[in-house]
């Protein structure tokens, strides 16, 4: 933890005047030792792996412009790699860097010195719309590369929203649906994931009071276009929970030549229609049926459970 007598900085922090340089993780070897123990030994092979993928070089190309000049000590690419290592070590918040700053391997990979969290927060504030879009594209491209390499016959895009409670006055933090912290400001991001490779192909940060609806249809269409470009011959399914019971979304997915699976709201007309199912449809379970509507019947589907089924 940072100490008050040190100006809320770690010992030695703030005295480093030379530009840091992250080492090559492939040159580090994990061996039994009694002098410099580490709890994050996996960071070395992980660093070598993503360097081989070209992630380090891509970070430098895309984000070095955010911090320029000869006086830069912590380059932006190095700061982003620091956060990636911290996340892999299990620290989801920036403040978690303080706990890792005592680990010798983490410090070595950081370039010999770990910056204060104030420096990290200031660097994160440098991100503009162009940088955010570049980061999003980088994440998506790595996920889609797996889809293209494996040549799947079927691709399932899972669209889901999640609540991220906040304990501060962050920008865009508004009260909304929050099953655990009622009335707490939060974010309500929406994510799109390809189930076959467990990779994110779309992400959008939204205020906490935002619900899923027609305004999110372009986001889903973009995710479908990305998946289609990576797997042109695959049959694409879009899966979403009850929020997907939206005619605009269903129509857009159908027009993209894809199938959708959702949990329809059991309105009176839908309940009446479900009882008209032909013989042979099981009375239990969740069969896929077509309730009809303005979208092509051959591309539509809704999960309907029989009333009173087990």
Protein Blocks (a to p, Z undefined) as FASTA:
>chain_A
ZZfkloopaehihjambdcddddfklpccdddfklgcfklmmmmmmmmmmmnommmmmmm
mmmmmpgcjklmbdfklmmmmmmmmmmnopabfklmmmmmmpmklmmmnoopacdfklmm
mmmmmpcfklmmmmmmmmmmmmmmmmmmnopabdcddddddddddddjbehiacdddfkl
ghiacddddddddfklopafbdcdddfkbccdfklmmmmmmmmmmmmmmmmmbccddddd
fklmcfklmmmmmmnopacdddddddfklmmmmmmpcehiafedjddddebijbdfklgc
cddddehiZZ
